[in-house]
């Protein structure tokens, strides 16, 4: 099962499993994954599975401070690949597809690997 894991910021360690239902990430307490970061918009980002193309997409919800994936600015949306790092505000999120024994192991693997070794192309 795919996950979005918070790897930095006040919500470090929080996560949200991804299924067929889209999730909204932002500062608002009604978001599926709330990020308590003053630079994050109330509704900053939507992550959804597209059954037609069989991929997961990150959709920027016209956030004030933008969204970056693997250090590339995302104006509208981008397809996510395993290990992609999403930055919203001062918070980093990790997109994980591969099964991991637990959340802590996924975060440790990310930290060992480091940022900037990803292949997702932003369109």
Secondary structure as the mmCIF struct_conf table of DSSP 4:
data_model
#
loop_
_struct_conf.conf_type_id
_struct_conf.id
_struct_conf.beg_label_comp_id
_struct_conf.beg_label_asym_id
_struct_conf.beg_label_seq_id
_struct_conf.end_label_comp_id
_struct_conf.end_label_asym_id
_struct_conf.end_label_seq_id
STRN STRN1 UNK A 2 UNK A 6
BEND BEND1 UNK A 8 UNK A 9
TURN_TY1_P TURN_TY1_P1 UNK A 10 UNK A 13
STRN STRN2 UNK A 15 UNK A 18
BEND BEND2 UNK A 20 UNK A 21
STRN STRN3 UNK A 23 UNK A 26
BEND BEND3 UNK A 27 UNK A 28
TURN_TY1_P TURN_TY1_P2 UNK A 29 UNK A 30
BEND BEND4 UNK A 31 UNK A 32
STRN STRN4 UNK A 33 UNK A 34
TURN_TY1_P TURN_TY1_P3 UNK A 38 UNK A 39
BEND BEND5 UNK A 40 UNK A 40
TURN_TY1_P TURN_TY1_P4 UNK A 42 UNK A 43
STRN STRN5 UNK A 45 UNK A 50
TURN_TY1_P TURN_TY1_P5 UNK A 51 UNK A 54
STRN STRN6 UNK A 55 UNK A 60
BEND BEND6 UNK A 64 UNK A 65
STRN STRN7 UNK A 67 UNK A 69
TURN_TY1_P TURN_TY1_P6 UNK A 70 UNK A 71
STRN STRN8 UNK A 72 UNK A 74
BEND BEND7 UNK A 75 UNK A 76
STRN STRN9 UNK A 77 UNK A 80
TURN_TY1_P TURN_TY1_P7 UNK A 82 UNK A 83
STRN STRN10 UNK A 85 UNK A 88
TURN_TY1_P TURN_TY1_P8 UNK A 89 UNK A 90
STRN STRN11 UNK A 91 UNK A 96
BEND BEND8 UNK A 98 UNK A 98
BEND BEND9 UNK A 101 UNK A 101
HELX_RH_AL_P HELX_RH_AL_P1 UNK A 103 UNK A 113
BEND BEND10 UNK A 115 UNK A 116
HELX_LH_PP_P HELX_LH_PP_P1 UNK A 120 UNK A 122
#
